[in-house]
Amino acid sequence: MFTMINLLTRIPLLLICFLSLSACSDEVMQPLEKDDAYLLQFPSYFPEMTFDKASNPVTKNGVELGRKLFYDGKLSRNNTISCGFCHIQENAFTHHGHNVSHGVEDRIGIRNAPPIQNMIFLKRYMWDGVIHNLNEQPIIPITDANEMDSSMPEAITKLKADPKYKKLFAAAYGDENITGERVLKALSQFMASLISAESKYDRFRQGKEKLTTEESQGMALFQQKCASCHSGELFTDESFRNTGMYYHQQFKDPGRYRVTLDQNDWMKFRVPSLRNVEYTAPYMHDGRFYTLDAVLNFYSDGVEDHPNLDPELKQNGHTGIAMNSQEKQFIITFLKTLSDKNFISNPKFAE
């Protein structure tokens, strides 16, 4: 769902309204105001919500409609590919076993399907940040020739022919009118509900559980060697960085350069969140690494010295991040504290 083609000329990028909620305790935020609102619950130490709930209130019926749409192949040209096909819950909504996404007729995309989690806190979406508004994001996979290869009018025609959707849209919006805007907003509401905040790290953060010695050592090393990019409670600063990966000739993906056409953005990709990273292999924008060990080995020994290599990876005359084998294992041990087992098994998010 998150692989893309450059659609800057096809859809407007809307400004995201930065809205905040006041904390009702040390751990959760205030629920939304309407009686039928879906309770978006998350720790008070999370960043402010960026999701524009004023233009798209998250309701129980809206989330349920979005869940049905998320797992329905009708959004694809040949009714075989749903959003859930590339975003599998048990893998934190990634496409496990595939380097890059596979679409209709087994067409191969150019990017690895990243996890869908904590989307309501992000400012940009996709590996290159082309989308600024979660309500717009689903249009890309629906229309991409290598993914769902459909169109909104085609999808709407199929949804209108299904009696169950008339009832679902009426429950969510007050009438049976099925429109492209409503489809996108319902999908956005479901994605907004996918909040992951119940890992061991969160229990530690809330004073409910202690980390082991190895996990604590890993956290200290992570903060020293990784947190300049993977910062904050989402473990991403949402920046775009060239991390010294070689240009993949098969996919021919130059990263954010596809959006800006600025040579300075060549091979820059958005820093991903590391929450649930234990579940989301393969890694990197093109899924080139299948283990966390391989990722850390790349950062210690495989980084290429590109002209616009990120400065964090070129310091004191050294390219990459200096780490020995034991340090890598401590870091991986800490990264596994970011795993949220309830998130990947919660029936509310399942098909």
N, C-alpha and C positions, 0 to 999 in steps of 0.2 A: 504493500500500500504506500510505502514511503519512497520508493524509487520514483524518478520523475524525468520529465523532459522540460525544457525551458518554456514555461507558459506565460512569461511576462507580457507577451503580446496578446494572450488569450483571456486572461482574467485579471481584474484589478486587485492590487494588494491593498487591503484595508488596514487602517491603523487599529492596533489593539488597545482597548481602554484598560488602563492599569487600575484595578479595583482592589481594595483590601477589605478584609473582614477582621472584626475584633475578636480576641481570644476569649472563650468562655471558661477556659481552665488553662493549666500549664500544658495540656496535651492536645486539646481540640479547639476548633474555631466555631463560631456561631453558625447555626443552620441557616439556610435561606428562609425567606419570610413567609411565603405562601404555604397554605396547609398541604398542598399537593407537591410541594417542593421535594426534590431529592436531596437528602442530607449529604453534603460534601464535607467529609470529616477528615481532618488531617492535623498533625502536630503544630503547635504554635510557633515552633522554631523553623518551620518551612517558610520559603519565601512567599511574598504576597501573590495572590492569584492574579494572573493576567487575562484569564478568560472573561469575555464580555458577556456576563450573565444578564446585563440590562437588555441587550438585543436578542439574547437566546437563553431565557430562564431554564434552568435544569429542573425538570419535573420527573416524577416517577414514571408517568406514562410516556414521556418523551424519551427517557433512558431505555424503557422497554422496547419502544418502537425502534430506537437506534440499535439495540442489541439484535433484534430480528433482522434488520437490514444488514448489519455487520456480517451475519452468517448466511446471507442469502445470495446464491449465485445469480439471481436475476439481474443483479447490477452489472454483470458481465455480458458480453455479446452472445456467447453460446451457453449461458446459464451454468457454467461449470466453476467459475472462479469467484469466490467471495472474499471480503476483506479478511475473514478469519482463515482463509486458505494460506495466506502468507504471514499471518499474525496469530500464532498458536499459543493459547493461554499457558500451557504447561512449560513453555519456553519464554515466559514473560512477553508473550505476543510477538515473537520473532519467528522466522522461517528456518527452524532447525534442520541441519543437513543440507542446506543449499547455500552456496557462496553468495549468489544473488537471486532475486525473486524470479519465480517461474509463473507465467501467465497463461492465457488461452492458448490452446494447441501446443502447450509446453514451450511457448516462446520464452526466451531468456532475456531478462532485463540487464541493467548495468550496475545495480547497487544492491547491497545487502539490506534486507528489511529490518530496520532497527526496532527496538521494543516500543510498545505503546504503554506508557505509564507516566503518571504525574504531568500530563499534557497541559493542565490548566495553569501551570506555573511558568511555562516556557514563553519566550518572546518570538521565537522563530521555529519553523518546522522544516523537515527534509534535511538531507545531508548538506545541502548548500544554502539553506535558509531562504529559499525563494518564497515560501509562504509565511505570512505574518499573522494570519487569523485562522484558528482551528476550524471555524465554520467553512473555510474554503478548501481545506486540505483534501477531503475525499474526492474532489473533482479530478485530481491528477491521476490516481490509479484507475478511476472509472473510465477515463478517456485515453489513457496511455495504450498505444498499440501493442506493447509487449506485456501488458498486465491484463486489464479487463476489456480493453478494446471496444468500449461501448460509447454511448452518449447519454446525456441526461434525458432527452426526449424519448429515446429508445427504452431506457430503464423505467421511466414513468409509465409508458404504455403498458409494460408488463406488470407493473405494480397495480395499476388501475384494474387490470383484468383479474386480480386476485381478491376475492371478497374479504379475506382476513385483514388485508391492509386498509380497506375502507374503515373497518372498525378500529384498527389501531391508530390511524391518522385522526379519526374523530375523537378518540379518547385523548390523544396528545394535543390536538389543536382546536377541538370544538366543532369541527365539521369534517366531511370526508374528502375535501379537496386535497389532491396529491400533487405537489409542485416540487420542482427541483430545489428550491430554497428550503422547503420543509424536510426533504430527504437529507440534505447536507447538514442541516441544523440538528436533526435527530441523531445522525451518526456522530456529530460533534458532541452531543450530550452524552452519548454512551462512552465515547472516549474520555470525556471529562470525569466520568465516574470511576475511571480506572486509576485509582490512587493507591500507591504502594508505600506504606509507612509503618509496617509491622515487622521489621527485621530485628535481628539481635542487636544491631547497631542502634536502632530506635529505642529498644528496651534499655540499652546502656545509656543512651542520651537522656532518657527519662528517669534514670536512677533505679530502674527495676532489675537490672542484671549487670553483672560484672564481666568484663572481657578477660580471657585467659592471658597469661604472660605473653604467649606467642602473638595473640591478637593485638595486644597493647603495643608490642614491639613493631608489629606490622603497621599499625595506625601511625605510630611516630615516624616510621620510614616513609609511609605514604604521604604524610603531611610535608615531609622534607623533600621528597623526590617527585611527587605526582600532583600535589594539590595546587600548584600554580595554574594548572589548566582544569583539573577536576576538583573544583572548589565548591564550597557551600554544601547545603544539606541534600541537594540533588546530585552532587559530585560532578558538576559541569559548570563552567563559566559561560557556556553558550557562545564562545568565540569561534572563529574560523582560523585554523592553523595548518600550515604545511609541516607534517611530521616526518618528512624524509622518506616517504614510501615511493617506490618506483612507479612510473606511469604504466598502467596495464594496457597493453596493446589490444587485447580482445575487447575491452569495454570502452576504451578511449574516453575516459571520464576525467576531465581536468578540474573537477570540483566546483568551487564557488566562481571560478572563471566563467562557467556557463551562464551565470546570472549577470555578472558585472562586466564581462569582457575586459577586465583590468588584468594585465599580465601579473601584477602583484598578487592576484588571488589564485594564480595557477597552483593546482593541487592542494588548495586549502579546503578542509572539510570541517563541519561543525563538531565541536568536542562533545561526545556522547555522555549521557549520564551513566554512571557505573552501578547504579542500583540494580540488583538482580543480575549482575554481570556473570555470576556463576552459571546462570541458566541460558544465556543468550548467544552462545557460540553458533556460528563462527563470527569472528571479530573483524573490525575495520570496515570501511565503506564498501569494499568488494569481497568481504568474507574470506580474506586470504589466510587468516590464522584460525586454527581450530581449537587451540588451548590457550589458557592464560599464560602458561609457561612460554609458549611461542611468542605471545605479545611482548612479554617482558624481555625475552631474549632479543627481540627486534630492537627494543628501545635501548638495550645495553650495547648491542653489537651490530645491528643491521641498519641503522639510520643513515640515509644517503645525504650528502652535503649539497642540497639544492641551493640555487641562488637566493630563494626566499624562504629557506628553512627557518622555522620558528626560532627566535633567539633563545628560548628556554632550552632548546636542544643543541645549542652551540655556545658553551660557556667555558671559559678558562682553557681555550684551545682544545676542548674535548667535544666530539660530536656524539650526541645521544645522552643517555642517563647512566652514570656509573652505578652499577649494582653487582654485587657478587651473588652466588647461588643461594646462600642462606638468606640474604636480604630479600631476594625475589620470593622465596617461599614464605617468609614472614608477611610480605605484602599481600600475597595471594590468600594467606590465612585470614588477614583482615578483610580483604574484598569479599570473602564468603560470609562475613557478618552482615553484609548488605542484602543477603538473600531473604526474600519475604515468601515463605511457603504458603501462607494463607492467600496471598495475592494470586499465585499460580494455580490454586485449587478452589477458589471461591466460586460457588455455583451461580452467584449473581452475574458473573462475567462469562459464564459458559454458554455454549450453543443451546 
